Amino acid sequence: MHLVCPECKNDVDVSRYPHLAPADVVECDVCGITLGIENIADGEVAAEVVDEGK
Ligand SMILES: [Zn+2]
């Protein structure tokens, strides 16, 4: 699977998440931002930045 961080535009290593599914949350290993998985299609993962402001 392939995920590009929407914040830093780098490839995120999703091999750490072997059971990735929509609504999961992952962390970009480049910029450290939290990403919520929106969709996975044909190996391409779409994610959006999770607003951590509480
Ligand atoms: Zn990033």
mmCIF file of the protein (N, C-alpha, C, O) and its ligand, coordinates in Angstrom:
data_MODEL
# 
_entry.id   MODEL 
# 
loop_
_entity.id 
_entity.type 
_entity.pdbx_number_of_molecules 
1 polymer     1 
2 non-polymer 1 
# 
_entity_poly.entity_id                      1 
_entity_poly.type                           'polypeptide(L)' 
_entity_poly.nstd_linkage                   no 
_entity_poly.nstd_monomer                   no 
_entity_poly.pdbx_seq_one_letter_code       MHLVCPECKNDVDVSRYPHLAPADVVECDVCGITLGIENIADGEVAAEVVDEGK 
_entity_poly.pdbx_seq_one_letter_code_can   MHLVCPECKNDVDVSRYPHLAPADVVECDVCGITLGIENIADGEVAAEVVDEGK 
_entity_poly.pdbx_strand_id                 A 
# 
loop_
_entity_poly_seq.entity_id 
_entity_poly_seq.num 
_entity_poly_seq.mon_id 
_entity_poly_seq.hetero 
1 1  MET n 
1 2  HIS n 
1 3  LEU n 
1 4  VAL n 
1 5  CYS n 
1 6  PRO n 
1 7  GLU n 
1 8  CYS n 
1 9  LYS n 
1 10 ASN n 
1 11 ASP n 
1 12 VAL n 
1 13 ASP n 
1 14 VAL n 
1 15 SER n 
1 16 ARG n 
1 17 TYR n 
1 18 PRO n 
1 19 HIS n 
1 20 LEU n 
1 21 ALA n 
1 22 PRO n 
1 23 ALA n 
1 24 ASP n 
1 25 VAL n 
1 26 VAL n 
1 27 GLU n 
1 28 CYS n 
1 29 ASP n 
1 30 VAL n 
1 31 CYS n 
1 32 GLY n 
1 33 ILE n 
1 34 THR n 
1 35 LEU n 
1 36 GLY n 
1 37 ILE n 
1 38 GLU n 
1 39 ASN n 
1 40 ILE n 
1 41 ALA n 
1 42 ASP n 
1 43 GLY n 
1 44 GLU n 
1 45 VAL n 
1 46 ALA n 
1 47 ALA n 
1 48 GLU n 
1 49 VAL n 
1 50 VAL n 
1 51 ASP n 
1 52 GLU n 
1 53 GLY n 
1 54 LYS n 
# 
loop_
_struct_asym.id 
_struct_asym.entity_id 
A 1 
B 2 
# 
loop_
_chem_comp.id 
_chem_comp.type 
_chem_comp.mon_nstd_flag 
ALA 'L-peptide linking' y 
ARG 'L-peptide linking' y 
ASN 'L-peptide linking' y 
ASP 'L-peptide linking' y 
CYS 'L-peptide linking' y 
GLU 'L-peptide linking' y 
GLY 'peptide linking'   y 
HIS 'L-peptide linking' y 
ILE 'L-peptide linking' y 
LEU 'L-peptide linking' y 
LYS 'L-peptide linking' y 
MET 'L-peptide linking' y 
PRO 'L-peptide linking' y 
SER 'L-peptide linking' y 
THR 'L-peptide linking' y 
TYR 'L-peptide linking' y 
VAL 'L-peptide linking' y 
ZN  non-polymer         . 
# 
_pdbx_entity_nonpoly.entity_id   2 
_pdbx_entity_nonpoly.name        ? 
_pdbx_entity_nonpoly.comp_id     ZN 
# 
_pdbx_nonpoly_scheme.asym_id         B 
_pdbx_nonpoly_scheme.entity_id       2 
_pdbx_nonpoly_scheme.mon_id          ZN 
_pdbx_nonpoly_scheme.ndb_seq_num     1 
_pdbx_nonpoly_scheme.pdb_seq_num     101 
_pdbx_nonpoly_scheme.auth_seq_num    101 
_pdbx_nonpoly_scheme.pdb_mon_id      ZN 
_pdbx_nonpoly_scheme.auth_mon_id     ZN 
_pdbx_nonpoly_scheme.pdb_strand_id   A 
_pdbx_nonpoly_scheme.pdb_ins_code    . 
# 
loop_
_atom_site.group_PDB 
_atom_site.id 
_atom_site.type_symbol 
_atom_site.label_atom_id 
_atom_site.label_alt_id 
_atom_site.label_comp_id 
_atom_site.label_asym_id 
_atom_site.label_entity_id 
_atom_site.label_seq_id 
_atom_site.pdbx_PDB_ins_code 
_atom_site.Cartn_x 
_atom_site.Cartn_y 
_atom_site.Cartn_z 
_atom_site.occupancy 
_atom_site.B_iso_or_equiv 
_atom_site.pdbx_formal_charge 
_atom_site.auth_seq_id 
_atom_site.auth_comp_id 
_atom_site.auth_asym_id 
_atom_site.auth_atom_id 
_atom_site.pdbx_PDB_model_num 
ATOM   1   N  N  . MET A 1 1  ? 0.849   -1.196 0.000  1.00 0.00 ? 1   MET A N  1 
ATOM   2   C  CA . MET A 1 1  ? 0.000   0.000  0.000  1.00 0.00 ? 1   MET A CA 1 
ATOM   3   C  C  . MET A 1 1  ? 0.880   1.239  0.000  1.00 0.00 ? 1   MET A C  1 
ATOM   4   O  O  . MET A 1 1  ? 2.044   1.197  0.396  1.00 0.00 ? 1   MET A O  1 
ATOM   5   N  N  . HIS A 1 2  ? 0.309   2.324  -0.444 1.00 0.00 ? 2   HIS A N  1 
ATOM   6   C  CA . HIS A 1 2  ? 1.069   3.546  -0.612 1.00 0.00 ? 2   HIS A CA 1 
ATOM   7   C  C  . HIS A 1 2  ? 0.272   4.718  -0.057 1.00 0.00 ? 2   HIS A C  1 
ATOM   8   O  O  . HIS A 1 2  ? -0.894  4.914  -0.401 1.00 0.00 ? 2   HIS A O  1 
ATOM   9   N  N  . LEU A 1 3  ? 0.909   5.480  0.791  1.00 0.00 ? 3   LEU A N  1 
ATOM   10  C  CA . LEU A 1 3  ? 0.261   6.643  1.393  1.00 0.00 ? 3   LEU A CA 1 
ATOM   11  C  C  . LEU A 1 3  ? 1.202   7.837  1.331  1.00 0.00 ? 3   LEU A C  1 
ATOM   12  O  O  . LEU A 1 3  ? 2.346   7.767  1.780  1.00 0.00 ? 3   LEU A O  1 
ATOM   13  N  N  . VAL A 1 4  ? 0.704   8.930  0.770  1.00 0.00 ? 4   VAL A N  1 
ATOM   14  C  CA . VAL A 1 4  ? 1.461   10.173 0.762  1.00 0.00 ? 4   VAL A CA 1 
ATOM   15  C  C  . VAL A 1 4  ? 0.862   11.089 1.824  1.00 0.00 ? 4   VAL A C  1 
ATOM   16  O  O  . VAL A 1 4  ? -0.339  11.356 1.828  1.00 0.00 ? 4   VAL A O  1 
ATOM   17  N  N  . CYS A 1 5  ? 1.703   11.555 2.707  1.00 0.00 ? 5   CYS A N  1 
ATOM   18  C  CA . CYS A 1 5  ? 1.243   12.439 3.773  1.00 0.00 ? 5   CYS A CA 1 
ATOM   19  C  C  . CYS A 1 5  ? 0.705   13.735 3.167  1.00 0.00 ? 5   CYS A C  1 
ATOM   20  O  O  . CYS A 1 5  ? 1.417   14.387 2.403  1.00 0.00 ? 5   CYS A O  1 
ATOM   21  N  N  . PRO A 1 6  ? -0.519  14.122 3.481  1.00 0.00 ? 6   PRO A N  1 
ATOM   22  C  CA . PRO A 1 6  ? -1.079  15.363 2.927  1.00 0.00 ? 6   PRO A CA 1 
ATOM   23  C  C  . PRO A 1 6  ? -0.425  16.615 3.509  1.00 0.00 ? 6   PRO A C  1 
ATOM   24  O  O  . PRO A 1 6  ? -0.587  17.711 2.972  1.00 0.00 ? 6   PRO A O  1 
ATOM   25  N  N  . GLU A 1 7  ? 0.302   16.453 4.590  1.00 0.00 ? 7   GLU A N  1 
ATOM   26  C  CA . GLU A 1 7  ? 0.941   17.612 5.216  1.00 0.00 ? 7   GLU A CA 1 
ATOM   27  C  C  . GLU A 1 7  ? 2.331   17.869 4.637  1.00 0.00 ? 7   GLU A C  1 
ATOM   28  O  O  . GLU A 1 7  ? 2.631   18.983 4.205  1.00 0.00 ? 7   GLU A O  1 
ATOM   29  N  N  . CYS A 1 8  ? 3.177   16.841 4.629  1.00 0.00 ? 8   CYS A N  1 
ATOM   30  C  CA . CYS A 1 8  ? 4.568   17.045 4.210  1.00 0.00 ? 8   CYS A CA 1 
ATOM   31  C  C  . CYS A 1 8  ? 4.851   16.477 2.825  1.00 0.00 ? 8   CYS A C  1 
ATOM   32  O  O  . CYS A 1 8  ? 5.946   16.659 2.292  1.00 0.00 ? 8   CYS A O  1 
ATOM   33  N  N  . LYS A 1 9  ? 3.867   15.784 2.236  1.00 0.00 ? 9   LYS A N  1 
ATOM   34  C  CA . LYS A 1 9  ? 3.979   15.254 0.872  1.00 0.00 ? 9   LYS A CA 1 
ATOM   35  C  C  . LYS A 1 9  ? 5.029   14.155 0.739  1.00 0.00 ? 9   LYS A C  1 
ATOM   36  O  O  . LYS A 1 9  ? 5.464   13.835 -0.367 1.00 0.00 ? 9   LYS A O  1 
ATOM   37  N  N  . ASN A 1 10 ? 5.425   13.589 1.849  1.00 0.00 ? 10  ASN A N  1 
ATOM   38  C  CA . ASN A 1 10 ? 6.363   12.474 1.802  1.00 0.00 ? 10  ASN A CA 1 
ATOM   39  C  C  . ASN A 1 10 ? 5.606   11.155 1.867  1.00 0.00 ? 10  ASN A C  1 
ATOM   40  O  O  . ASN A 1 10 ? 4.465   11.101 2.326  1.00 0.00 ? 10  ASN A O  1 
ATOM   41  N  N  . ASP A 1 11 ? 6.251   10.104 1.407  1.00 0.00 ? 11  ASP A N  1 
ATOM   42  C  CA . ASP A 1 11 ? 5.658   8.782  1.524  1.00 0.00 ? 11  ASP A CA 1 
ATOM   43  C  C  . ASP A 1 11 ? 5.690   8.335  2.977  1.00 0.00 ? 11  ASP A C  1 
ATOM   44  O  O  . ASP A 1 11 ? 6.713   8.447  3.653  1.00 0.00 ? 11  ASP A O  1 
ATOM   45  N  N  . VAL A 1 12 ? 4.566   7.831  3.441  1.00 0.00 ? 12  VAL A N  1 
ATOM   46  C  CA . VAL A 1 12 ? 4.483   7.314  4.804  1.00 0.00 ? 12  VAL A CA 1 
ATOM   47  C  C  . VAL A 1 12 ? 4.679   5.802  4.762  1.00 0.00 ? 12  VAL A C  1 
ATOM   48  O  O  . VAL A 1 12 ? 4.114   5.116  3.911  1.00 0.00 ? 12  VAL A O  1 
ATOM   49  N  N  . ASP A 1 13 ? 5.476   5.299  5.682  1.00 0.00 ? 13  ASP A N  1 
ATOM   50  C  CA . ASP A 1 13 ? 5.720   3.862  5.749  1.00 0.00 ? 13  ASP A CA 1 
ATOM   51  C  C  . ASP A 1 13 ? 4.514   3.171  6.386  1.00 0.00 ? 13  ASP A C  1 
ATOM   52  O  O  . ASP A 1 13 ? 4.372   3.145  7.608  1.00 0.00 ? 13  ASP A O  1 
ATOM   53  N  N  . VAL A 1 14 ? 3.653   2.617  5.541  1.00 0.00 ? 14  VAL A N  1 
ATOM   54  C  CA . VAL A 1 14 ? 2.453   1.969  6.061  1.00 0.00 ? 14  VAL A CA 1 
ATOM   55  C  C  . VAL A 1 14 ? 2.677   0.477  6.306  1.00 0.00 ? 14  VAL A C  1 
ATOM   56  O  O  . VAL A 1 14 ? 1.748   -0.236 6.685  1.00 0.00 ? 14  VAL A O  1 
ATOM   57  N  N  . SER A 1 15 ? 3.907   0.004  6.091  1.00 0.00 ? 15  SER A N  1 
ATOM   58  C  CA . SER A 1 15 ? 4.193   -1.404 6.378  1.00 0.00 ? 15  SER A CA 1 
ATOM   59  C  C  . SER A 1 15 ? 4.083   -1.688 7.874  1.00 0.00 ? 15  SER A C  1 
ATOM   60  O  O  . SER A 1 15 ? 3.959   -2.838 8.295  1.00 0.00 ? 15  SER A O  1 
ATOM   61  N  N  . ARG A 1 16 ? 4.128   -0.630 8.659  1.00 0.00 ? 16  ARG A N  1 
ATOM   62  C  CA . ARG A 1 16 ? 3.954   -0.798 10.109 1.00 0.00 ? 16  ARG A CA 1 
ATOM   63  C  C  . ARG A 1 16 ? 2.505   -1.066 10.467 1.00 0.00 ? 16  ARG A C  1 
ATOM   64  O  O  . ARG A 1 16 ? 2.191   -1.454 11.592 1.00 0.00 ? 16  ARG A O  1 
ATOM   65  N  N  . TYR A 1 17 ? 1.628   -0.859 9.502  1.00 0.00 ? 17  TYR A N  1 
ATOM   66  C  CA . TYR A 1 17 ? 0.198   -1.030 9.763  1.00 0.00 ? 17  TYR A CA 1 
ATOM   67  C  C  . TYR A 1 17 ? -0.358  -2.080 8.804  1.00 0.00 ? 17  TYR A C  1 
ATOM   68  O  O  . TYR A 1 17 ? -0.998  -1.731 7.813  1.00 0.00 ? 17  TYR A O  1 
ATOM   69  N  N  . PRO A 1 18 ? -0.124  -3.349 9.086  1.00 0.00 ? 18  PRO A N  1 
ATOM   70  C  CA . PRO A 1 18 ? -0.497  -4.410 8.140  1.00 0.00 ? 18  PRO A CA 1 
ATOM   71  C  C  . PRO A 1 18 ? -1.994  -4.576 7.953  1.00 0.00 ? 18  PRO A C  1 
ATOM   72  O  O  . PRO A 1 18 ? -2.428  -5.169 6.966  1.00 0.00 ? 18  PRO A O  1 
ATOM   73  N  N  . HIS A 1 19 ? -2.779  -4.073 8.869  1.00 0.00 ? 19  HIS A N  1 
ATOM   74  C  CA . HIS A 1 19 ? -4.231  -4.248 8.763  1.00 0.00 ? 19  HIS A CA 1 
ATOM   75  C  C  . HIS A 1 19 ? -4.928  -2.899 8.635  1.00 0.00 ? 19  HIS A C  1 
ATOM   76  O  O  . HIS A 1 19 ? -5.988  -2.669 9.218  1.00 0.00 ? 19  HIS A O  1 
ATOM   77  N  N  . LEU A 1 20 ? -4.314  -2.024 7.868  1.00 0.00 ? 20  LEU A N  1 
ATOM   78  C  CA . LEU A 1 20 ? -4.843  -0.685 7.713  1.00 0.00 ? 20  LEU A CA 1 
ATOM   79  C  C  . LEU A 1 20 ? -6.238  -0.704 7.080  1.00 0.00 ? 20  LEU A C  1 
ATOM   80  O  O  . LEU A 1 20 ? -6.490  -1.424 6.113  1.00 0.00 ? 20  LEU A O  1 
ATOM   81  N  N  . ALA A 1 21 ? -7.121  0.091  7.640  1.00 0.00 ? 21  ALA A N  1 
ATOM   82  C  CA . ALA A 1 21 ? -8.490  0.146  7.140  1.00 0.00 ? 21  ALA A CA 1 
ATOM   83  C  C  . ALA A 1 21 ? -9.020  1.563  7.338  1.00 0.00 ? 21  ALA A C  1 
ATOM   84  O  O  . ALA A 1 21 ? -8.507  2.309  8.172  1.00 0.00 ? 21  ALA A O  1 
ATOM   85  N  N  . PRO A 1 22 ? -10.053 1.937  6.569  1.00 0.00 ? 22  PRO A N  1 
ATOM   86  C  CA . PRO A 1 22 ? -10.644 3.257  6.763  1.00 0.00 ? 22  PRO A CA 1 
ATOM   87  C  C  . PRO A 1 22 ? -11.056 3.492  8.218  1.00 0.00 ? 22  PRO A C  1 
ATOM   88  O  O  . PRO A 1 22 ? -11.535 2.586  8.899  1.00 0.00 ? 22  PRO A O  1 
ATOM   89  N  N  . ALA A 1 23 ? -10.861 4.710  8.669  1.00 0.00 ? 23  ALA A N  1 
ATOM   90  C  CA . ALA A 1 23 ? -11.141 5.151  10.036 1.00 0.00 ? 23  ALA A CA 1 
ATOM   91  C  C  . ALA A 1 23 ? -10.005 4.840  10.990 1.00 0.00 ? 23  ALA A C  1 
ATOM   92  O  O  . ALA A 1 23 ? -10.050 5.245  12.151 1.00 0.00 ? 23  ALA A O  1 
ATOM   93  N  N  . ASP A 1 24 ? -8.980  4.124  10.521 1.00 0.00 ? 24  ASP A N  1 
ATOM   94  C  CA . ASP A 1 24 ? -7.796  3.940  11.353 1.00 0.00 ? 24  ASP A CA 1 
ATOM   95  C  C  . ASP A 1 24 ? -7.013  5.251  11.419 1.00 0.00 ? 24  ASP A C  1 
ATOM   96  O  O  . ASP A 1 24 ? -7.189  6.142  10.589 1.00 0.00 ? 24  ASP A O  1 
ATOM   97  N  N  . VAL A 1 25 ? -6.157  5.343  12.412 1.00 0.00 ? 25  VAL A N  1 
ATOM   98  C  CA . VAL A 1 25 ? -5.317  6.516  12.566 1.00 0.00 ? 25  VAL A CA 1 
ATOM   99  C  C  . VAL A 1 25 ? -3.858  6.069  12.524 1.00 0.00 ? 25  VAL A C  1 
ATOM   100 O  O  . VAL A 1 25 ? -3.461  5.133  13.218 1.00 0.00 ? 25  VAL A O  1 
ATOM   101 N  N  . VAL A 1 26 ? -3.075  6.751  11.701 1.00 0.00 ? 26  VAL A N  1 
ATOM   102 C  CA . VAL A 1 26 ? -1.654  6.437  11.619 1.00 0.00 ? 26  VAL A CA 1 
ATOM   103 C  C  . VAL A 1 26 ? -0.859  7.721  11.851 1.00 0.00 ? 26  VAL A C  1 
ATOM   104 O  O  . VAL A 1 26 ? -1.404  8.824  11.818 1.00 0.00 ? 26  VAL A O  1 
ATOM   105 N  N  . GLU A 1 27 ? 0.429   7.552  12.084 1.00 0.00 ? 27  GLU A N  1 
ATOM   106 C  CA . GLU A 1 27 ? 1.286   8.697  12.293 1.00 0.00 ? 27  GLU A CA 1 
ATOM   107 C  C  . GLU A 1 27 ? 2.299   8.780  11.160 1.00 0.00 ? 27  GLU A C  1 
ATOM   108 O  O  . GLU A 1 27 ? 2.951   7.789  10.828 1.00 0.00 ? 27  GLU A O  1 
ATOM   109 N  N  . CYS A 1 28 ? 2.428   9.942  10.580 1.00 0.00 ? 28  CYS A N  1 
ATOM   110 C  CA . CYS A 1 28 ? 3.444   10.138 9.553  1.00 0.00 ? 28  CYS A CA 1 
ATOM   111 C  C  . CYS A 1 28 ? 4.815   10.019 10.198 1.00 0.00 ? 28  CYS A C  1 
ATOM   112 O  O  . CYS A 1 28 ? 5.124   10.708 11.169 1.00 0.00 ? 28  CYS A O  1 
ATOM   113 N  N  . ASP A 1 29 ? 5.643   9.120  9.632  1.00 0.00 ? 29  ASP A N  1 
ATOM   114 C  CA . ASP A 1 29 ? 6.962   8.923  10.241 1.00 0.00 ? 29  ASP A CA 1 
ATOM   115 C  C  . ASP A 1 29 ? 7.946   10.011 9.825  1.00 0.00 ? 29  ASP A C  1 
ATOM   116 O  O  . ASP A 1 29 ? 9.075   10.045 10.315 1.00 0.00 ? 29  ASP A O  1 
ATOM   117 N  N  . VAL A 1 30 ? 7.529   10.896 8.931  1.00 0.00 ? 30  VAL A N  1 
ATOM   118 C  CA . VAL A 1 30 ? 8.406   11.977 8.494  1.00 0.00 ? 30  VAL A CA 1 
ATOM   119 C  C  . VAL A 1 30 ? 8.170   13.231 9.333  1.00 0.00 ? 30  VAL A C  1 
ATOM   120 O  O  . VAL A 1 30 ? 9.105   13.770 9.925  1.00 0.00 ? 30  VAL A O  1 
ATOM   121 N  N  . CYS A 1 31 ? 6.910   13.699 9.384  1.00 0.00 ? 31  CYS A N  1 
ATOM   122 C  CA . CYS A 1 31 ? 6.619   14.945 10.096 1.00 0.00 ? 31  CYS A CA 1 
ATOM   123 C  C  . CYS A 1 31 ? 5.906   14.704 11.416 1.00 0.00 ? 31  CYS A C  1 
ATOM   124 O  O  . CYS A 1 31 ? 5.751   15.631 12.211 1.00 0.00 ? 31  CYS A O  1 
ATOM   125 N  N  . GLY A 1 32 ? 5.469   13.469 11.664 1.00 0.00 ? 32  GLY A N  1 
ATOM   126 C  CA . GLY A 1 32 ? 4.898   13.131 12.958 1.00 0.00 ? 32  GLY A CA 1 
ATOM   127 C  C  . GLY A 1 32 ? 3.449   13.505 13.125 1.00 0.00 ? 32  GLY A C  1 
ATOM   128 O  O  . GLY A 1 32 ? 2.897   13.366 14.216 1.00 0.00 ? 32  GLY A O  1 
ATOM   129 N  N  . ILE A 1 33 ? 2.815   13.980 12.063 1.00 0.00 ? 33  ILE A N  1 
ATOM   130 C  CA . ILE A 1 33 ? 1.428   14.394 12.173 1.00 0.00 ? 33  ILE A CA 1 
ATOM   131 C  C  . ILE A 1 33 ? 0.519   13.161 12.206 1.00 0.00 ? 33  ILE A C  1 
ATOM   132 O  O  . ILE A 1 33 ? 0.878   12.096 11.704 1.00 0.00 ? 33  ILE A O  1 
ATOM   133 N  N  . THR A 1 34 ? -0.644  13.323 12.797 1.00 0.00 ? 34  THR A N  1 
ATOM   134 C  CA . THR A 1 34 ? -1.605  12.227 12.876 1.00 0.00 ? 34  THR A CA 1 
ATOM   135 C  C  . THR A 1 34 ? -2.544  12.277 11.687 1.00 0.00 ? 34  THR A C  1 
ATOM   136 O  O  . THR A 1 34 ? -3.109  13.322 11.364 1.00 0.00 ? 34  THR A O  1 
ATOM   137 N  N  . LEU A 1 35 ? -2.701  11.119 11.036 1.00 0.00 ? 35  LEU A N  1 
ATOM   138 C  CA . LEU A 1 35 ? -3.518  11.023 9.833  1.00 0.00 ? 35  LEU A CA 1 
ATOM   139 C  C  . LEU A 1 35 ? -4.638  10.022 10.035 1.00 0.00 ? 35  LEU A C  1 
ATOM   140 O  O  . LEU A 1 35 ? -4.423  8.929  10.561 1.00 0.00 ? 35  LEU A O  1 
ATOM   141 N  N  . GLY A 1 36 ? -5.833  10.402 9.614  1.00 0.00 ? 36  GLY A N  1 
ATOM   142 C  CA . GLY A 1 36 ? -6.971  9.495  9.642  1.00 0.00 ? 36  GLY A CA 1 
ATOM   143 C  C  . GLY A 1 36 ? -7.178  8.903  8.261  1.00 0.00 ? 36  GLY A C  1 
ATOM   144 O  O  . GLY A 1 36 ? -7.266  9.633  7.273  1.00 0.00 ? 36  GLY A O  1 
ATOM   145 N  N  . ILE A 1 37 ? -7.256  7.588  8.190  1.00 0.00 ? 37  ILE A N  1 
ATOM   146 C  CA . ILE A 1 37 ? -7.435  6.920  6.903  1.00 0.00 ? 37  ILE A CA 1 
ATOM   147 C  C  . ILE A 1 37 ? -8.876  7.116  6.421  1.00 0.00 ? 37  ILE A C  1 
ATOM   148 O  O  . ILE A 1 37 ? -9.836  6.852  7.145  1.00 0.00 ? 37  ILE A O  1 
ATOM   149 N  N  . GLU A 1 38 ? -8.993  7.580  5.197  1.00 0.00 ? 38  GLU A N  1 
ATOM   150 C  CA . GLU A 1 38 ? -10.327 7.805  4.629  1.00 0.00 ? 38  GLU A CA 1 
ATOM   151 C  C  . GLU A 1 38 ? -10.734 6.710  3.670  1.00 0.00 ? 38  GLU A C  1 
ATOM   152 O  O  . GLU A 1 38 ? -11.884 6.271  3.677  1.00 0.00 ? 38  GLU A O  1 
ATOM   153 N  N  . ASN A 1 39 ? -9.796  6.262  2.839  1.00 0.00 ? 39  ASN A N  1 
ATOM   154 C  CA . ASN A 1 39 ? -10.151 5.309  1.796  1.00 0.00 ? 39  ASN A CA 1 
ATOM   155 C  C  . ASN A 1 39 ? -8.905  4.564  1.345  1.00 0.00 ? 39  ASN A C  1 
ATOM   156 O  O  . ASN A 1 39 ? -7.799  5.104  1.358  1.00 0.00 ? 39  ASN A O  1 
ATOM   157 N  N  . ILE A 1 40 ? -9.105  3.325  0.950  1.00 0.00 ? 40  ILE A N  1 
ATOM   158 C  CA . ILE A 1 40 ? -8.012  2.538  0.382  1.00 0.00 ? 40  ILE A CA 1 
ATOM   159 C  C  . ILE A 1 40 ? -8.525  1.911  -0.912 1.00 0.00 ? 40  ILE A C  1 
ATOM   160 O  O  . ILE A 1 40 ? -9.512  1.176  -0.902 1.00 0.00 ? 40  ILE A O  1 
ATOM   161 N  N  . ALA A 1 41 ? -7.851  2.205  -2.023 1.00 0.00 ? 41  ALA A N  1 
ATOM   162 C  CA . ALA A 1 41 ? -8.275  1.674  -3.317 1.00 0.00 ? 41  ALA A CA 1 
ATOM   163 C  C  . ALA A 1 41 ? -7.059  1.339  -4.157 1.00 0.00 ? 41  ALA A C  1 
ATOM   164 O  O  . ALA A 1 41 ? -6.192  2.186  -4.372 1.00 0.00 ? 41  ALA A O  1 
ATOM   165 N  N  . ASP A 1 42 ? -6.996  0.116  -4.628 1.00 0.00 ? 42  ASP A N  1 
ATOM   166 C  CA . ASP A 1 42 ? -5.904  -0.330 -5.500 1.00 0.00 ? 42  ASP A CA 1 
ATOM   167 C  C  . ASP A 1 42 ? -4.532  -0.021 -4.908 1.00 0.00 ? 42  ASP A C  1 
ATOM   168 O  O  . ASP A 1 42 ? -3.605  0.355  -5.625 1.00 0.00 ? 42  ASP A O  1 
ATOM   169 N  N  . GLY A 1 43 ? -4.416  -0.185 -3.598 1.00 0.00 ? 43  GLY A N  1 
ATOM   170 C  CA . GLY A 1 43 ? -3.123  0.012  -2.953 1.00 0.00 ? 43  GLY A CA 1 
ATOM   171 C  C  . GLY A 1 43 ? -2.796  1.442  -2.631 1.00 0.00 ? 43  GLY A C  1 
ATOM   172 O  O  . GLY A 1 43 ? -1.780  1.719  -1.992 1.00 0.00 ? 43  GLY A O  1 
ATOM   173 N  N  . GLU A 1 44 ? -3.642  2.361  -3.062 1.00 0.00 ? 44  GLU A N  1 
ATOM   174 C  CA . GLU A 1 44 ? -3.428  3.761  -2.740 1.00 0.00 ? 44  GLU A CA 1 
ATOM   175 C  C  . GLU A 1 44 ? -4.277  4.136  -1.527 1.00 0.00 ? 44  GLU A C  1 
ATOM   176 O  O  . GLU A 1 44 ? -5.490  3.928  -1.506 1.00 0.00 ? 44  GLU A O  1 
ATOM   177 N  N  . VAL A 1 45 ? -3.614  4.687  -0.529 1.00 0.00 ? 45  VAL A N  1 
ATOM   178 C  CA . VAL A 1 45 ? -4.313  5.051  0.697  1.00 0.00 ? 45  VAL A CA 1 
ATOM   179 C  C  . VAL A 1 45 ? -4.552  6.561  0.707  1.00 0.00 ? 45  VAL A C  1 
ATOM   180 O  O  . VAL A 1 45 ? -3.632  7.350  0.492  1.00 0.00 ? 45  VAL A O  1 
ATOM   181 N  N  . ALA A 1 46 ? -5.797  6.943  0.960  1.00 0.00 ? 46  ALA A N  1 
ATOM   182 C  CA . ALA A 1 46 ? -6.121  8.365  1.099  1.00 0.00 ? 46  ALA A CA 1 
ATOM   183 C  C  . ALA A 1 46 ? -6.309  8.677  2.578  1.00 0.00 ? 46  ALA A C  1 
ATOM   184 O  O  . ALA A 1 46 ? -7.004  7.957  3.295  1.00 0.00 ? 46  ALA A O  1 
ATOM   185 N  N  . ALA A 1 47 ? -5.681  9.756  3.020  1.00 0.00 ? 47  ALA A N  1 
ATOM   186 C  CA . ALA A 1 47 ? -5.775  10.115 4.436  1.00 0.00 ? 47  ALA A CA 1 
ATOM   187 C  C  . ALA A 1 47 ? -5.920  11.624 4.574  1.00 0.00 ? 47  ALA A C  1 
ATOM   188 O  O  . ALA A 1 47 ? -5.552  12.389 3.682  1.00 0.00 ? 47  ALA A O  1 
ATOM   189 N  N  . GLU A 1 48 ? -6.463  12.027 5.706  1.00 0.00 ? 48  GLU A N  1 
ATOM   190 C  CA . GLU A 1 48 ? -6.545  13.456 5.992  1.00 0.00 ? 48  GLU A CA 1 
ATOM   191 C  C  . GLU A 1 48 ? -5.925  13.706 7.357  1.00 0.00 ? 48  GLU A C  1 
ATOM   192 O  O  . GLU A 1 48 ? -5.868  12.829 8.218  1.00 0.00 ? 48  GLU A O  1 
ATOM   193 N  N  . VAL A 1 49 ? -5.463  14.940 7.517  1.00 0.00 ? 49  VAL A N  1 
ATOM   194 C  CA . VAL A 1 49 ? -4.855  15.327 8.767  1.00 0.00 ? 49  VAL A CA 1 
ATOM   195 C  C  . VAL A 1 49 ? -5.913  15.359 9.859  1.00 0.00 ? 49  VAL A C  1 
ATOM   196 O  O  . VAL A 1 49 ? -6.976  15.957 9.694  1.00 0.00 ? 49  VAL A O  1 
ATOM   197 N  N  . VAL A 1 50 ? -5.608  14.711 10.970 1.00 0.00 ? 50  VAL A N  1 
ATOM   198 C  CA . VAL A 1 50 ? -6.517  14.736 12.102 1.00 0.00 ? 50  VAL A CA 1 
ATOM   199 C  C  . VAL A 1 50 ? -6.198  15.963 12.952 1.00 0.00 ? 50  VAL A C  1 
ATOM   200 O  O  . VAL A 1 50 ? -5.060  16.173 13.372 1.00 0.00 ? 50  VAL A O  1 
ATOM   201 N  N  . ASP A 1 51 ? -7.213  16.749 13.187 1.00 0.00 ? 51  ASP A N  1 
ATOM   202 C  CA . ASP A 1 51 ? -7.030  17.949 13.998 1.00 0.00 ? 51  ASP A CA 1 
ATOM   203 C  C  . ASP A 1 51 ? -6.880  17.557 15.459 1.00 0.00 ? 51  ASP A C  1 
ATOM   204 O  O  . ASP A 1 51 ? -7.817  17.081 16.099 1.00 0.00 ? 51  ASP A O  1 
ATOM   205 N  N  . GLU A 1 52 ? -5.675  17.772 15.961 1.00 0.00 ? 52  GLU A N  1 
ATOM   206 C  CA . GLU A 1 52 ? -5.412  17.373 17.340 1.00 0.00 ? 52  GLU A CA 1 
ATOM   207 C  C  . GLU A 1 52 ? -5.736  18.470 18.341 1.00 0.00 ? 52  GLU A C  1 
ATOM   208 O  O  . GLU A 1 52 ? -5.562  18.294 19.547 1.00 0.00 ? 52  GLU A O  1 
ATOM   209 N  N  . GLY A 1 53 ? -6.205  19.598 17.834 1.00 0.00 ? 53  GLY A N  1 
ATOM   210 C  CA . GLY A 1 53 ? -6.568  20.671 18.742 1.00 0.00 ? 53  GLY A CA 1 
ATOM   211 C  C  . GLY A 1 53 ? -7.839  20.292 19.507 1.00 0.00 ? 53  GLY A C  1 
ATOM   212 O  O  . GLY A 1 53 ? -8.885  20.040 18.909 1.00 0.00 ? 53  GLY A O  1 
ATOM   213 N  N  . LYS A 1 54 ? -7.733  20.259 20.810 1.00 0.00 ? 54  LYS A N  1 
ATOM   214 C  CA . LYS A 1 54 ? -8.878  19.818 21.600 1.00 0.00 ? 54  LYS A CA 1 
ATOM   215 C  C  . LYS A 1 54 ? -9.330  20.961 22.532 1.00 0.00 ? 54  LYS A C  1 
ATOM   216 O  O  . LYS A 1 54 ? -10.287 20.797 23.289 1.00 0.00 ? 54  LYS A O  1 
HETATM 217 ZN ZN . ZN  B 2 .  ? 4.096   13.998 7.016  1.00 0.00 2 101 ZN  A ZN 1 
# 
